[in-house]
Amino acid sequence: MAVPSTTTKTTAPAPTTVPPTTTKTTAVAPIAGVKVYQNCKELNADYPHGVGRTGAVDSVKGGGSGVTNFTVNDAVYNANKARDGDGDGIACEKK
């Protein structure tokens, strides 16, 4: 005796709709504990020869030796790079 064939049909569940996630972006806050100086006079009060990023070399117009005794501090430099007028990686350098 033959066994009748039974076919079971399954249906996939209906897809669910997930609302898109939204991300609120805000301005990047300064690094905690890193001071943003208003001008070079303020910065030089704390860093007498300026502050530079790692690997910075003072660029000097007209020859001569550049400032080499500036403080190397990437966080302080990055917070105050607007004070780097000649773009050499050292803010407010002076001998």
Phi and psi in degrees as a GROMACS rama.xvg file:
@    title "Ramachandran Plot"
@    xaxis  label "Phi"
@    yaxis  label "Psi"
@TYPE xy
-82.3378  143.258  ALA-2
-90.7527  126.67  VAL-3
-65.255  142.71  PRO-4
-83.671  133.596  SER-5
-117.444  132.92  THR-6
-111.593  127.61  THR-7
-105.744  124.431  THR-8
-105.009  124.7  LYS-9
-110.323  144.164  THR-10
-113.196  143.645  THR-11
-73.493  146.667  ALA-12
-65.7337  151.328  PRO-13
-63.134  139.65  ALA-14
-65.5648  145.267  PRO-15
-97.2831  146.279  THR-16
-98.2994  126  THR-17
-108.211  125.746  VAL-18
-65.3184  146.223  PRO-19
-64.4193  146.237  PRO-20
-83.8484  145.892  THR-21
-114.466  142.543  THR-22
-119.505  127.022  THR-23
-88.7622  124.144  LYS-24
-103.645  142.504  THR-25
-129.073  165.437  THR-26
-63.0776  146.847  ALA-27
-71.4036  126.678  VAL-28
-80.5112  149.41  ALA-29
-60.4764  152.114  PRO-30
-64.0659  131.689  ILE-31
-57.5255  133.449  ALA-32
85.5382  -3.88616  GLY-33
-102.496  122.075  VAL-34
-84.7876  136.748  LYS-35
-100.099  118.985  VAL-36
-89.5297  143.913  TYR-37
-77.2712  -25.0577  GLN-38
-160.97  174.803  ASN-39
-69.9109  -30.0631  CYS-40
-60.1985  -43.2533  LYS-41
-66.2771  -45.4618  GLU-42
-63.6058  -43.0651  LEU-43
-67.8085  -19.5466  ASN-44
-64.9101  -34.9197  ALA-45
-94.5528  -31.7509  ASP-46
-128.69  85.4372  TYR-47
-54.7052  -29.3469  PRO-48
-109.607  11.4138  HIS-49
96.6868  177.976  GLY-50
-136.984  136.077  VAL-51
-132.124  168.52  GLY-52
-86.6588  164.358  ARG-53
-57.6271  130.259  THR-54
85.814  1.75228  GLY-55
-71.1177  145.563  ALA-56
-131.648  128.992  VAL-57
-64.5113  129.542  ASP-58
-93.3378  131.769  SER-59
-121.066  126.222  VAL-60
-82.8955  138.735  LYS-61
77.2983  17.5428  GLY-62
85.4983  -170.894  GLY-63
91.209  170.223  GLY-64
-92.0365  143.2  SER-65
-86.053  175.713  GLY-66
-72.7263  128.044  VAL-67
-119.73  -8.46383  THR-68
-104.232  25.6821  ASN-69
-73.3215  160.248  PHE-70
-81.9248  132.581  THR-71
-94.9311  115.012  VAL-72
-155.305  101.746  ASN-73
-59.4604  -41.1264  ASP-74
-65.5159  -45.2153  ALA-75
-67.6127  -41.7739  VAL-76
-59.9652  -49.3428  TYR-77
-60.2864  -35.3356  ASN-78
-73.0119  -18.6827  ALA-79
-127.644  22.6348  ASN-80
-65.8903  -13.609  LYS-81
-65.0595  -17.8444  ALA-82
-88.1344  1.22016  ARG-83
-92.9218  83.944  ASP-84
-64.7195  -30.9675  GLY-85
-101.585  0.839198  ASP-86
69.0504  24.7846  GLY-87
-91.3078  1.74506  ASP-88
93.2443  7.5099  GLY-89
-128.049  123.866  ILE-90
-94.9483  131.665  ALA-91
58.9608  37.7727  CYS-92
-69.5979  140.983  GLU-93
-158.613  150.801  LYS-94
